[in-house]
Amino acid sequence: MLIIKEVCDEVGITVQGIIDSDYFGNTDTICGMPVIDSEECFNDPAKSSFYQQHFNFFCATNWSPEHNAVQQRNRDKRHQLIDLIDSLQLPCISLIDPRANVSRYATVGKGVFVDAMCNVEAGAQLHDYVNIMWACGIGHDTVVERNCTLQRQCWTGGNCYFEHDTFLGIGVRALKTGAIFGARTWIQELVYIKRGTVADEIVGLEGKNQRRVVVQQSN
């Protein structure tokens, strides 16, 4: 949460408050930001109209592809909030750290977060609700679809295509030019992958997934 607040501070955006039923009524502040309401407030036409007319929104919930009840709930919560923003057509901004380099020839959708030291090359497309964390490199003409996350220090090749809800762990190198990564792919941390993936594939350094892995024999 503080990472997002810091970017807001850097670009001169004042965070007016957090709207989240998980916190509203339980605490007054989070990281110095006031908790002002729950998302159920949008069921009240007067409140909904007031918020829509006076504020911009950003979906700040985090998510992880880990297979446990807590992370499943986090994923569900994020999707619910994104659906709320879309269904009500709430004004939703993107946040780009001024220390990032995003090409003027790249395109950035709504609700996107780009952290410090990232480099997004010309022709790249970051679709809605994408998170690009610290020091990532996005190759030219690469498409990152809706709600993908690239964790810290990930690099991609040029002309790659990441389908929706794909997650790259810390330090992933996905450098195969033109590779397609299927929806909901999870590439775990520190993997260097030079191929595409199929939908729902998990690629890691542990486990039994040996698909197209070549072991080079020494002479």
MDTraj code that builds the backbone (N, CA, C; nanometers):
import mdtraj as md
import numpy as np

residues = "MET LEU ILE ILE LYS GLU VAL CYS ASP GLU VAL GLY ILE THR VAL GLN GLY ILE ILE ASP SER ASP TYR PHE GLY ASN THR ASP THR ILE CYS GLY MET PRO VAL ILE ASP SER GLU GLU CYS PHE ASN ASP PRO ALA LYS SER SER PHE TYR GLN GLN HIS PHE ASN PHE PHE CYS ALA THR ASN TRP SER PRO GLU HIS ASN ALA VAL GLN GLN ARG ASN ARG ASP LYS ARG HIS GLN LEU ILE ASP LEU ILE ASP SER LEU GLN LEU PRO CYS ILE SER LEU ILE ASP PRO ARG ALA ASN VAL SER ARG TYR ALA THR VAL GLY LYS GLY VAL PHE VAL ASP ALA MET CYS ASN VAL GLU ALA GLY ALA GLN LEU HIS ASP TYR VAL ASN ILE MET TRP ALA CYS GLY ILE GLY HIS ASP THR VAL VAL GLU ARG ASN CYS THR LEU GLN ARG GLN CYS TRP THR GLY GLY ASN CYS TYR PHE GLU HIS ASP THR PHE LEU GLY ILE GLY VAL ARG ALA LEU LYS THR GLY ALA ILE PHE GLY ALA ARG THR TRP ILE GLN GLU LEU VAL TYR ILE LYS ARG GLY THR VAL ALA ASP GLU ILE VAL GLY LEU GLU GLY LYS ASN GLN ARG ARG VAL VAL VAL GLN GLN SER ASN".split()
xyz = np.array([
    [0.0817, -0.1207, 0.0000],
    [0.0000, 0.0000, 0.0000],
    [0.0855, 0.1263, 0.0000],
    [0.1949, 0.1253, 0.0774],
    [0.2818, 0.2424, 0.0820],
    [0.3507, 0.2679, -0.0511],
    [0.3759, 0.1610, -0.1292],
    [0.4361, 0.1794, -0.2618],
    [0.3451, 0.2660, -0.3482],
    [0.2157, 0.2367, -0.3452],
    [0.1192, 0.3133, -0.4240],
    [0.1071, 0.4547, -0.3709],
    [0.1017, 0.4699, -0.2390],
    [0.0928, 0.6035, -0.1791],
    [0.2139, 0.6880, -0.2163],
    [0.3324, 0.6263, -0.2171],
    [0.4530, 0.7005, -0.2512],
    [0.4469, 0.7550, -0.3929],
    [0.3980, 0.6737, -0.4874],
    [0.3848, 0.7213, -0.6248],
    [0.2837, 0.8361, -0.6312],
    [0.1740, 0.8241, -0.5586],
    [0.0763, 0.9337, -0.5530],
    [0.1418, 1.0615, -0.5025],
    [0.2218, 1.0481, -0.3969],
    [0.2923, 1.1658, -0.3435],
    [0.3839, 1.2269, -0.4490],
    [0.4572, 1.1410, -0.5212],
    [0.5548, 1.1889, -0.6189],
    [0.4893, 1.2646, -0.7344],
    [0.3675, 1.2236, -0.7724],
    [0.3013, 1.2888, -0.8865],
    [0.1975, 1.3915, -0.8415],
    [0.1931, 1.4189, -0.7106],
    [0.1056, 1.5248, -0.6601],
    [-0.0396, 1.4875, -0.6444],
    [-0.0668, 1.3583, -0.6254],
    [-0.2044, 1.3135, -0.6032],
    [-0.2269, 1.2933, -0.4540],
    [-0.3306, 1.3557, -0.4006],
    [-0.3682, 1.3363, -0.2606],
    [-0.4675, 1.2214, -0.2497],
    [-0.4335, 1.1213, -0.1691],
    [-0.5249, 1.0085, -0.1475],
    [-0.6323, 1.0536, -0.0481],
    [-0.7549, 1.0652, -0.0952],
    [-0.8639, 1.1123, -0.0104],
    [-0.9126, 1.0045, 0.0853],
    [-0.8993, 0.8784, 0.0459],
    [-0.9444, 0.7733, 0.1365],
    [-0.9502, 0.6373, 0.0693],
    [-0.9651, 0.5362, 0.1535],
    [-0.9746, 0.3978, 0.1099],
    [-1.1183, 0.3506, 0.1258],
    [-1.1723, 0.2891, 0.0225],
    [-1.3062, 0.2309, 0.0267],
    [-1.2910, 0.0801, 0.0192],
    [-1.3160, 0.0117, 0.1291],
    [-1.2947, -0.1332, 0.1339],
    [-1.3667, -0.1901, 0.2558],
    [-1.4553, -0.2840, 0.2311],
    [-1.5346, -0.3433, 0.3399],
    [-1.4497, -0.4237, 0.4373],
    [-1.3314, -0.4667, 0.3953],
    [-1.2447, -0.5410, 0.4857],
    [-1.1918, -0.4543, 0.5992],
    [-1.1853, -0.3218, 0.5742],
    [-1.1258, -0.2318, 0.6720],
    [-1.2260, -0.1355, 0.7341],
    [-1.3281, -0.0993, 0.6568],
    [-1.4244, -0.0002, 0.7068],
    [-1.4957, -0.0525, 0.8306],
    [-1.4924, 0.0247, 0.9370],
    [-1.5523, -0.0157, 1.0635],
    [-1.4562, -0.0873, 1.1562],
    [-1.3392, -0.1282, 1.1011],
    [-1.2388, -0.1967, 1.1819],
    [-1.1196, -0.1082, 1.2165],
    [-1.0904, -0.0122, 1.1299],
    [-0.9770, 0.0778, 1.1531],
    [-1.0055, 0.2101, 1.0847],
    [-0.9483, 0.3161, 1.1381],
    [-0.9706, 0.4497, 1.0813],
    [-0.8717, 0.4832, 0.9707],
    [-0.7509, 0.4256, 0.9786],
    [-0.6481, 0.4571, 0.8812],
    [-0.5665, 0.3335, 0.8441],
    [-0.5080, 0.3370, 0.7259],
    [-0.4105, 0.2375, 0.6815],
    [-0.2932, 0.3140, 0.6209],
    [-0.1761, 0.2937, 0.6779],
    [-0.0554, 0.3619, 0.6285],
    [-0.0755, 0.5137, 0.6194],
    [-0.1495, 0.5662, 0.7168],
    [-0.1736, 0.7095, 0.7204],
    [-0.2841, 0.7587, 0.6305],
    [-0.3492, 0.6678, 0.5578],
    [-0.4587, 0.7065, 0.4691],
    [-0.5917, 0.6713, 0.5348],
    [-0.6899, 0.7617, 0.5330],
    [-0.8161, 0.7356, 0.6006],
    [-0.9001, 0.6286, 0.5312],
    [-0.9640, 0.5446, 0.6098],
    [-1.0614, 0.4486, 0.5586],
    [-1.1979, 0.5156, 0.5677],
    [-1.2599, 0.5429, 0.4543],
    [-1.3775, 0.6292, 0.4543],
    [-1.5093, 0.5562, 0.4271],
    [-1.5042, 0.4357, 0.3705],
    [-1.6310, 0.3707, 0.3370],
    [-1.6036, 0.2269, 0.2925],
    [-1.7119, 0.1513, 0.2698],
    [-1.7028, 0.0181, 0.2111],
    [-1.7596, 0.0244, 0.0698],
    [-1.7293, -0.0764, -0.0107],
    [-1.7761, -0.0737, -0.1490],
    [-1.9282, -0.0836, -0.1583],
    [-1.9954, -0.1246, -0.0482],
    [-2.1414, -0.1277, -0.0486],
    [-2.2018, 0.0130, -0.0599],
    [-2.1176, 0.1148, -0.0391],
    [-2.1677, 0.2523, -0.0497],
    [-2.2229, 0.2808, -0.1887],
    [-2.1754, 0.2060, -0.2900],
    [-2.2214, 0.2318, -0.4258],
    [-2.3630, 0.1787, -0.4511],
    [-2.4190, 0.1093, -0.3512],
    [-2.5596, 0.0709, -0.3595],
    [-2.6513, 0.1872, -0.3236],
    [-2.5944, 0.2910, -0.2633],
    [-2.6686, 0.4124, -0.2281],
    [-2.6524, 0.5121, -0.3431],
    [-2.7588, 0.5426, -0.4178],
    [-2.7456, 0.6298, -0.5352],
    [-2.6825, 0.7647, -0.5044],
    [-2.7165, 0.8237, -0.3901],
    [-2.6619, 0.9556, -0.3562],
    [-2.5122, 0.9475, -0.3313],
    [-2.4698, 0.8481, -0.2522],
    [-2.3270, 0.8302, -0.2270],
    [-2.2511, 0.7969, -0.3550],
    [-2.3076, 0.7075, -0.4320],
    [-2.2430, 0.6661, -0.5557],
    [-2.2216, 0.7853, -0.6478],
    [-2.3241, 0.8687, -0.6620],
    [-2.3146, 0.9859, -0.7475],
    [-2.2084, 1.0833, -0.6958],
    [-2.2049, 1.1021, -0.5634],
    [-2.1074, 1.1942, -0.5042],
    [-1.9654, 1.1476, -0.5322],
    [-1.9387, 1.0205, -0.5052],
    [-1.8027, 0.9692, -0.5268],
    [-1.7639, 0.9766, -0.6743],
    [-1.8557, 0.9413, -0.7623],
    [-1.8238, 0.9408, -0.9047],
    [-1.7945, 1.0808, -0.9573],
    [-1.8625, 1.1811, -0.9038],
    [-1.8475, 1.3163, -0.9537],
    [-1.7257, 1.3892, -0.8970],
    [-1.6772, 1.3449, -0.7828],
    [-1.5744, 1.4223, -0.7136],
    [-1.4383, 1.3547, -0.7024],
    [-1.4284, 1.2258, -0.7362],
    [-1.3034, 1.1548, -0.7121],
    [-1.2650, 1.0645, -0.8290],
    [-1.1350, 1.0405, -0.8409],
    [-1.0826, 0.9349, -0.9262],
    [-1.0551, 0.8119, -0.8412],
    [-1.0488, 0.6953, -0.9053],
    [-1.0337, 0.5691, -0.8331],
    [-0.9123, 0.4926, -0.8838],
    [-0.8641, 0.4036, -0.7978],
    [-0.7557, 0.3126, -0.8345],
    [-0.7733, 0.1852, -0.7536],
    [-0.7650, 0.0690, -0.8196],
    [-0.7800, -0.0597, -0.7501],
    [-0.6438, -0.0988, -0.6937],
    [-0.6285, -0.0868, -0.5622],
    [-0.4987, -0.1044, -0.4973],
    [-0.4795, -0.2423, -0.4350],
    [-0.5772, -0.3302, -0.4473],
    [-0.5621, -0.4632, -0.3889],
    [-0.4577, -0.5439, -0.4656],
    [-0.3834, -0.6247, -0.3918],
    [-0.2776, -0.7067, -0.4492],
    [-0.3304, -0.8490, -0.4702],
    [-0.2581, -0.9283, -0.5503],
    [-0.2992, -1.0676, -0.5669],
    [-0.1772, -1.1541, -0.5959],
    [-0.1934, -1.2811, -0.5702],
    [-0.0888, -1.3802, -0.5921],
    [-0.1548, -1.5072, -0.6454],
    [-0.0859, -1.5848, -0.7285],
    [-0.1441, -1.7075, -0.7829],
    [-0.1307, -1.8286, -0.6915],
    [-0.0770, -1.8101, -0.5725],
    [-0.0597, -1.9237, -0.4826],
    [-0.1929, -1.9931, -0.4563],
    [-0.1865, -2.1263, -0.4402],
    [-0.3071, -2.2068, -0.4254],
    [-0.3370, -2.2290, -0.2773],
    [-0.3961, -2.1291, -0.2150],
    [-0.4437, -2.1423, -0.0776],
    [-0.5642, -2.0515, -0.0596],
    [-0.6366, -2.0709, 0.0494],
    [-0.7635, -2.0013, 0.0691],
    [-0.7462, -1.8503, 0.0783],
    [-0.6386, -1.8061, 0.1425],
    [-0.6162, -1.6622, 0.1588],
    [-0.5932, -1.5950, 0.0239],
    [-0.5052, -1.6528, -0.0576],
    [-0.4765, -1.5917, -0.1862],
    [-0.5938, -1.6035, -0.2830],
    [-0.6714, -1.7107, -0.2722],
    [-0.7921, -1.7212, -0.3535],
    [-0.8891, -1.6094, -0.3191],
    [-0.9021, -1.5811, -0.1893],
    [-0.9892, -1.4712, -0.1483],
    [-0.9373, -1.3378, -0.2005],
    [-0.8061, -1.3170, -0.1953],
    [-0.7478, -1.1932, -0.2467],
    [-0.7750, -1.1767, -0.3959],
    [-0.7634, -1.2856, -0.4703],
    [-0.7924, -1.2788, -0.6140],
    [-0.9387, -1.2466, -0.6385],
    [-1.0268, -1.3126, -0.5637],
    [-1.1704, -1.2881, -0.5788],
    [-1.2039, -1.1428, -0.5459],
    [-1.1424, -1.0915, -0.4390],
    [-1.1691, -0.9536, -0.3980],
    [-1.1262, -0.8551, -0.5071],
    [-1.0086, -0.8766, -0.5619],
    [-0.9608, -0.7859, -0.6665],
    [-1.0531, -0.7893, -0.7878],
    [-1.0938, -0.9092, -0.8297],
    [-1.1850, -0.9185, -0.9436],
    [-1.3185, -0.8499, -0.9137],
    [-1.3669, -0.8634, -0.7903],
    [-1.4927, -0.7977, -0.7532],
    [-1.4807, -0.6457, -0.7622],
    [-1.3690, -0.5920, -0.7144],
    [-1.3499, -0.4470, -0.7183],
    [-1.3318, -0.3971, -0.8618],
    [-1.2591, -0.4730, -0.9430],
    [-1.2435, -0.4359, -1.0834],
    [-1.3789, -0.4373, -1.1540],
    [-1.4588, -0.5409, -1.1283],
    [-1.5924, -0.5486, -1.1890],
    [-1.6796, -0.4315, -1.1452],
    [-1.6632, -0.3886, -1.0185],
    [-1.7394, -0.2746, -0.9686],
    [-1.7000, -0.1474, -1.0431],
    [-1.5710, -0.1247, -1.0586],
    [-1.5237, -0.0069, -1.1314],
    [-1.5779, -0.0063, -1.2737],
    [-1.5703, -0.1217, -1.3389],
    [-1.6153, -0.1293, -1.4785],
    [-1.7665, -0.1140, -1.4911],
    [-1.8408, -0.1806, -1.4029],
    [-1.9869, -0.1779, -1.4154],
    [-2.0444, -0.0390, -1.3898],
    [-1.9807, 0.0362, -1.2993],
    [-2.0278, 0.1713, -1.2686],
    [-1.9559, 0.2776, -1.3506],
    [-1.8601, 0.2332, -1.4314],
    [-1.7794, 0.3250, -1.5122],
    [-1.7178, 0.4346, -1.4258],
    [-1.6619, 0.3928, -1.3117],
    [-1.5965, 0.4881, -1.2235],
    [-1.4716, 0.5438, -1.2908],
    [-1.4429, 0.6718, -1.2735],
    [-1.3208, 0.7285, -1.3310],
    [-1.1980, 0.6673, -1.2646],
    [-1.1224, 0.5890, -1.3395],
    [-1.0121, 0.5098, -1.2847],
    [-0.8812, 0.5540, -1.3488],
    [-0.7857, 0.5963, -1.2670],
    [-0.6590, 0.6469, -1.3179],
    [-0.5532, 0.5369, -1.3193],
    [-0.4449, 0.5620, -1.3895],
    [-0.3242, 0.4795, -1.3812],
    [-0.2180, 0.5581, -1.3052],
    [-0.1262, 0.4859, -1.2432],
    [-0.0195, 0.5487, -1.1657],
    [0.1145, 0.5025, -1.2209],
    [0.1955, 0.5970, -1.2659],
    [0.3277, 0.5678, -1.3209],
    [0.4309, 0.6460, -1.2417],
    [0.5211, 0.5739, -1.1772],
    [0.6265, 0.6396, -1.1000],
    [0.7093, 0.7276, -1.1942],
    [0.7359, 0.8524, -1.1556],
    [0.8130, 0.9401, -1.2446],
    [0.9551, 0.8918, -1.2701],
    [1.0020, 0.7951, -1.1910],
    [1.1363, 0.7386, -1.2138],
    [1.1328, 0.6230, -1.3138],
    [1.0143, 0.5884, -1.3647],
    [1.0016, 0.4871, -1.4698],
    [1.0161, 0.5532, -1.6064],
    [1.0515, 0.4724, -1.7055],
    [1.0585, 0.5203, -1.8430],
    [0.9548, 0.4455, -1.9259],
    [0.8497, 0.5151, -1.9628],
    [0.7453, 0.4571, -2.0473],
    [0.7480, 0.5300, -2.1812],
    [0.7762, 0.4576, -2.2871],
    [0.7874, 0.5194, -2.4190],
    [0.6603, 0.5950, -2.4559],
    [0.6799, 0.7058, -2.5222],
    [0.5640, 0.7813, -2.5715],
    [0.4873, 0.7031, -2.6761],
    [0.5498, 0.5979, -2.7292],
    [0.4839, 0.5142, -2.8297],
    [0.4270, 0.3859, -2.7698],
    [0.4289, 0.3751, -2.6380],
    [0.3595, 0.2666, -2.5682],
    [0.2183, 0.3128, -2.5345],
    [0.1292, 0.2166, -2.5091],
    [-0.0068, 0.2522, -2.4682],
    [-0.0339, 0.1919, -2.3307],
    [-0.1049, 0.2692, -2.2489],
    [-0.1324, 0.2306, -2.1107],
    [-0.2818, 0.2435, -2.0847],
    [-0.3441, 0.1347, -2.0389],
    [-0.4869, 0.1367, -2.0099],
    [-0.5170, 0.2022, -1.8761],
    [-0.6347, 0.1755, -1.8241],
    [-0.6754, 0.2342, -1.6960],
    [-0.6387, 0.1401, -1.5810],
    [-0.6199, 0.1976, -1.4631],
    [-0.5923, 0.1174, -1.3447],
    [-0.4571, 0.0492, -1.3462],
    [-0.3646, 0.0977, -1.4294],
    [-0.2320, 0.0368, -1.4435],
    [-0.1368, 0.0981, -1.3411],
    [-0.0478, 0.0144, -1.2859],
    [0.0571, 0.0629, -1.1964],
    [0.1923, 0.0281, -1.2558],
    [0.2789, 0.1289, -1.2720],
    [0.4154, 0.1084, -1.3188],
    [0.5091, 0.1664, -1.2139],
    [0.5914, 0.0811, -1.1557],
    [0.6784, 0.1185, -1.0446],
    [0.8078, 0.1837, -1.0955],
    [0.8883, 0.2315, -1.0005],
    [1.0139, 0.2981, -1.0320],
    [1.1095, 0.2062, -1.1070],
    [1.1942, 0.2665, -1.1911],
    [1.3035, 0.2000, -1.2623],
    [1.2560, 0.1025, -1.3698],
    [1.1272, 0.1011, -1.4005],
    [1.0790, 0.0161, -1.5099],
    [1.1081, 0.0820, -1.6439],
    [1.1213, -0.0003, -1.7470],
    [1.1407, 0.0490, -1.8828],
    [1.0392, -0.0203, -1.9740],
    [0.9492, 0.0583, -2.0292],
    [0.8456, 0.0062, -2.1189],
    [0.8758, 0.0602, -2.2584],
    [0.9116, -0.0297, -2.3498],
    [0.9611, 0.0128, -2.4797],
    [0.8491, 0.0490, -2.5771],
    [0.8896, 0.1094, -2.6862],
    [0.7959, 0.1567, -2.7881],
    [0.7096, 0.0436, -2.8415],
    [0.5827, 0.0737, -2.8606],
    [0.4890, -0.0233, -2.9162],
    [0.4302, -0.1193, -2.8151],
    [0.4811, -0.1180, -2.6912],
    [0.4259, -0.2064, -2.5877],
    [0.2857, -0.1605, -2.5500],
    [0.2031, -0.2563, -2.5086],
    [0.0667, -0.2266, -2.4660],
    [0.0441, -0.2844, -2.3260],
    [0.0102, -0.1991, -2.2319],
    [-0.0266, -0.2419, -2.0976],
    [-0.1775, -0.2245, -2.0841],
    [-0.2498, -0.3342, -2.0813],
    [-0.3955, -0.3270, -2.0746],
    [-0.4420, -0.2938, -1.9327],
    [-0.5730, -0.2817, -1.9153],
    [-0.6296, -0.2359, -1.7885],
    [-0.5866, -0.3223, -1.6701],
    [-0.5576, -0.2556, -1.5581],
    [-0.5321, -0.3186, -1.4271],
    [-0.4039, -0.4030, -1.4231],
    [-0.3105, -0.3724, -1.5098],
    [-0.1809, -0.4405, -1.5077],
    [-0.0925, -0.3783, -1.3997],
    [-0.0146, -0.4630, -1.3308],
    [0.0834, -0.4166, -1.2323],
    [0.2234, -0.4526, -1.2811],
    [0.3078, -0.3519, -1.2974],
    [0.4469, -0.3713, -1.3367],
    [0.5327, -0.3184, -1.2214],
    [0.5975, -0.4079, -1.1505],
    [0.6679, -0.3689, -1.0295],
    [0.8128, -0.3279, -1.0598],
    [0.8871, -0.2933, -0.9571],
    [1.0158, -0.2256, -0.9648],
    [1.1145, -0.2928, -1.0625],
    [1.1741, -0.2086, -1.1481],
    [1.2859, -0.2467, -1.2343],
    [1.2529, -0.3556, -1.3356],
    [1.1302, -0.3594, -1.3839],
    [1.0940, -0.4522, -1.4914],
    [1.1272, -0.3906, -1.6270],
    [1.1517, -0.4771, -1.7246],
    [1.1732, -0.4327, -1.8609],
    [1.0741, -0.4986, -1.9546],
    [0.9953, -0.4187, -2.0252],
    [0.8935, -0.4690, -2.1172],
    [0.9423, -0.4418, -2.2593],
    [0.9661, -0.5490, -2.3369],
    [1.0210, -0.5349, -2.4706],
    [0.9258, -0.4669, -2.5683],
    [0.9816, -0.4182, -2.6756],
    [0.9031, -0.3460, -2.7767],
    [0.7895, -0.4325, -2.8320],
    [0.6749, -0.3699, -2.8519],
    [0.5577, -0.4320, -2.9143],
    [0.5023, -0.5507, -2.8350],
    [0.5399, -0.5631, -2.7107],
    [0.4854, -0.6684, -2.6250],
    [0.3503, -0.6254, -2.5692],
    [0.2572, -0.7186, -2.5666],
    [0.1226, -0.6926, -2.5147],
    [0.1068, -0.7623, -2.3805],
    [0.0662, -0.6862, -2.2804],
    [0.0383, -0.7409, -2.1476],
    [-0.1103, -0.7193, -2.1208],
    [-0.1855, -0.8277, -2.1229],
    [-0.3310, -0.8162, -2.1123],
    [-0.3775, -0.7866, -1.9697],
    [-0.5061, -0.7703, -1.9569],
    [-0.5749, -0.7267, -1.8357],
    [-0.5339, -0.8056, -1.7105],
    [-0.5048, -0.7310, -1.6053],
    [-0.4826, -0.7838, -1.4706],
    [-0.3618, -0.8775, -1.4610],
    [-0.2634, -0.8598, -1.5483],
    [-0.1374, -0.9334, -1.5328],
    [-0.0501, -0.8623, -1.4292],
    [0.0376, -0.9386, -1.3665],
    [0.1359, -0.8830, -1.2738],
    [0.2752, -0.9307, -1.3125],
    [0.3669, -0.8358, -1.3231],
    [0.5084, -0.8680, -1.3377],
    [0.5780, -0.8186, -1.2120],
    [0.6260, -0.9124, -1.1337],
    [0.6921, -0.8745, -1.0100],
    [0.8316, -0.8165, -1.0373],
    [0.9015, -0.7811, -0.9322],
    [1.0256, -0.7050, -0.9421],
    [1.1304, -0.7717, -1.0325],
    [1.1941, -0.6878, -1.1142],
    [1.3068, -0.7261, -1.1988],
    [1.2733, -0.8372, -1.2996],
    [1.1519, -0.8342, -1.3525],
    [1.1171, -0.9232, -1.4642],
    [1.1529, -0.8552, -1.5963],
    [1.1975, -0.9339, -1.6927],
    [1.2257, -0.8831, -1.8269],
    [1.1508, -0.9673, -1.9291],
    [1.1006, -0.9015, -2.0319],
    [1.0354, -0.9734, -2.1410],
    [1.1061, -0.9433, -2.2722],
    [1.0928, -1.0355, -2.3677],
    [1.1421, -1.0109, -2.5019],
    [1.0483, -0.9181, -2.5778],
    [1.0838, -0.8894, -2.7005],
    [0.9975, -0.8092, -2.7859],
    [0.8883, -0.8934, -2.8499],
    [0.7778, -0.8284, -2.8833],
    [0.6670, -0.8939, -2.9539],
    [0.6071, -1.0120, -2.8772],
    [0.6218, -1.0127, -2.7473],
    [0.5591, -1.1184, -2.6668],
    [0.4127, -1.0848, -2.6412],
    [0.3375, -1.1856, -2.6016],
    [0.1950, -1.1654, -2.5719],
    [0.1617, -1.2389, -2.4428],
    [0.1229, -1.1636, -2.3409],
    [0.0844, -1.2194, -2.2119],
    [-0.0666, -1.2092, -2.1968],
    [-0.1356, -1.3223, -2.2002],
    [-0.2810, -1.3209, -2.1873],
    [-0.3221, -1.2866, -2.0441],
    [-0.4496, -1.2606, -2.0249],
    [-0.4992, -1.2030, -1.8992],
    [-0.4659, -1.2885, -1.7762],
    [-0.4473, -1.2198, -1.6643],
    [-0.4254, -1.2818, -1.5327],
    [-0.2979, -1.3657, -1.5252],
    [-0.2009, -1.3336, -1.6078],
    [-0.0711, -1.4013, -1.6004],
    [0.0139, -1.3351, -1.4921],
    [0.0940, -1.4163, -1.4233],
    [0.1754, -1.3673, -1.3107],
    [0.3196, -1.4127, -1.3287],
    [0.4116, -1.3162, -1.3314],
    [0.5541, -1.3455, -1.3377],
    [0.6166, -1.3120, -1.2026],
    [0.6790, -1.4112, -1.1401],
    [0.7416, -1.3905, -1.0108],
    [0.8696, -1.3091, -1.0215],
    [0.9280, -1.2778, -0.9082],
    [1.0472, -1.1934, -0.9025],
    [1.1596, -1.2530, -0.9880],
    [1.2182, -1.1680, -1.0706],
    [1.3375, -1.2061, -1.1443],
    [1.3162, -1.2960, -1.2640],
    [1.1935, -1.3108, -1.3118],
    [1.1675, -1.3962, -1.4289],
    [1.2271, -1.3322, -1.5546],
    [1.2833, -1.4161, -1.6391],
    [1.3315, -1.3722, -1.7696],
    [1.2516, -1.4479, -1.8758],
    [1.1618, -1.3781, -1.9428],
    [1.0789, -1.4369, -2.0487],
    [1.1224, -1.3733, -2.1802],
    [1.2306, -1.4224, -2.2346],
    [1.3022, -1.3508, -2.3399],
    [1.2879, -1.4107, -2.4786],
    [1.1960, -1.5037, -2.4974],
    [1.1721, -1.5610, -2.6297],
    [1.0902, -1.4626, -2.7128],
    [1.1521, -1.4049, -2.8141],
    [1.0820, -1.3080, -2.8984],
    [0.9569, -1.3699, -2.9586],
    [0.8445, -1.2997, -2.9451],
    [0.7198, -1.3447, -3.0052],
    [0.6470, -1.4546, -2.9307],
    [0.6938, -1.4918, -2.8123],
    [0.6283, -1.5992, -2.7369],
    [0.4907, -1.5556, -2.6879],
    [0.3994, -1.6535, -2.6803],
    [0.2640, -1.6296, -2.6283],
    [0.2510, -1.7047, -2.4965],
    [0.2060, -1.6338, -2.3939],
    [0.1894, -1.6915, -2.2610],
    [0.0404, -1.6994, -2.2309],
    [-0.0084, -1.8223, -2.2121],
    [-0.1517, -1.8450, -2.1967],
    [-0.2099, -1.7816, -2.0719],
    [-0.3400, -1.7586, -2.0755],
    [-0.4108, -1.6954, -1.9633],
    [-0.3849, -1.7686, -1.8326],
    [-0.3653, -1.6916, -1.7289],
    [-0.3466, -1.7402, -1.5912],
    [-0.2175, -1.8216, -1.5739],
    [-0.1238, -1.8046, -1.6657],
    [0.0080, -1.8655, -1.6465],
    [0.0723, -1.8099, -1.5198],
    [0.1423, -1.8966, -1.4479],
    [0.2208, -1.8557, -1.3317],
    [0.3639, -1.9014, -1.3544],
    [0.4530, -1.8056, -1.3786],
    [0.5957, -1.8354, -1.3902],
    [0.6603, -1.7960, -1.2589],
    [0.7126, -1.8936, -1.1891],
    [0.7630, -1.8690, -1.0549],
    [0.8983, -1.7987, -1.0583],
    [0.9375, -1.7459, -0.9438],
    [1.0532, -1.6586, -0.9359],
    [1.1820, -1.7224, -0.9890],
    [1.2616, -1.6345, -1.0542],
    [1.3966, -1.6674, -1.1018],
    [1.4003, -1.7666, -1.2178],
    [1.2881, -1.7920, -1.2810],
    [1.2856, -1.8811, -1.3974],
    [1.3281, -1.8028, -1.5222],
    [1.4145, -1.8648, -1.6011],
    [1.4525, -1.8125, -1.7327],
    [1.3839, -1.9023, -1.8350],
    [1.2822, -1.8498, -1.9015],
    [1.2013, -1.9322, -1.9919],
    [1.2154, -1.8800, -2.1342],
    [1.2429, -1.9709, -2.2270],
    [1.2586, -1.9325, -2.3679],
    [1.1574, -2.0072, -2.4536],
    [1.0347, -2.0058, -2.4124],
    [0.9218, -2.0660, -2.4844],
    [0.7950, -2.0008, -2.4333],
    [0.6844, -2.0232, -2.5014],
    [0.5557, -1.9791, -2.4524],
    [0.4962, -2.0802, -2.3554],
    [0.3751, -2.0541, -2.3112],
    [0.3045, -2.1437, -2.2188],
    [0.1616, -2.1631, -2.2657],
    [0.0960, -2.2617, -2.2074],
    [-0.0465, -2.2819, -2.2306],
    [-0.1245, -2.2252, -2.1126],
    [-0.2534, -2.2061, -2.1295],
    [-0.3368, -2.1504, -2.0225],
    [-0.3256, -2.2335, -1.8957],
    [-0.3163, -2.1642, -1.7828],
    [-0.3126, -2.2243, -1.6493],
    [-0.1842, -2.3019, -1.6199],
    [-0.0834, -2.2842, -1.7024],
    [0.0428, -2.3553, -1.6772],
    [0.1190, -2.2911, -1.5620],
    [0.1822, -2.3741, -1.4800],
    [0.2727, -2.3293, -1.3751],
    [0.4140, -2.3706, -1.4157],
    [0.5041, -2.2739, -1.4213],
    [0.6431, -2.3008, -1.4582],
    [0.7303, -2.2668, -1.3382],
    [0.8045, -2.3655, -1.2873],
    [0.8857, -2.3425, -1.1691],
    [1.0121, -2.4240, -1.1694],
    [1.0996, -2.3944, -1.0749],
    [1.2255, -2.4666, -1.0616],
    [1.2112, -2.5915, -0.9767],
    [1.0929, -2.6098, -0.9180],
    [1.0687, -2.7297, -0.8394],
    [0.9443, -2.7998, -0.8923],
    [0.9207, -2.9204, -0.8485],
    [0.8057, -2.9957, -0.8966],
    [0.8412, -3.0820, -1.0162],
    [0.7403, -3.1313, -1.0872],
    [0.7625, -3.2299, -1.1931],
    [0.7308, -3.1764, -1.3317],
    [0.7164, -3.0459, -1.3458],
    [0.6868, -2.9894, -1.4764],
    [0.8151, -2.9836, -1.5594],
    [0.8329, -3.0796, -1.6484],
    [0.9522, -3.0872, -1.7312],
    [0.9199, -3.0641, -1.8791],
    [0.8076, -3.0010, -1.9073],
    [0.7655, -2.9836, -2.0462],
    [0.8695, -2.9030, -2.1248],
    [0.9201, -2.9640, -2.2302],
    [1.0163, -2.9020, -2.3207],
    [1.1405, -2.8495, -2.2484],
    [1.1804, -2.9136, -2.1415],
    [1.3037, -2.8785, -2.0731],
    [1.4158, -2.9654, -2.1295],
    [1.5224, -2.9030, -2.1741],
    [1.6355, -2.9740, -2.2319],
    [1.7524, -2.9685, -2.1349],
    [1.8050, -3.0842, -2.1000],
    [1.9222, -3.0911, -2.0137],
    [2.0452, -3.1128, -2.0995],
    [2.1351, -3.0166, -2.0992],
    [2.2536, -3.0276, -2.1821],
    [2.3579, -3.1157, -2.1139],
    [2.4097, -3.2132, -2.1861],
    [2.5108, -3.3042, -2.1324],
    [2.6500, -3.2466, -2.1599],
    [2.7333, -3.2475, -2.0567],
    [2.8700, -3.1996, -2.0740],
    [2.9550, -3.3069, -2.1424],
    [3.0543, -3.2650, -2.2159],
    [3.1427, -3.3591, -2.2857],
    [3.2481, -3.4182, -2.1904],
])
top = md.Topology()
chain = top.add_chain()
for i, resn in enumerate(residues, 1):
    res = top.add_residue(resn, chain, resSeq=i)
    for name in ("N", "CA", "C"):
        top.add_atom(name, md.element.get_by_symbol(name[0]), res)
traj = md.Trajectory(xyz[None], top)
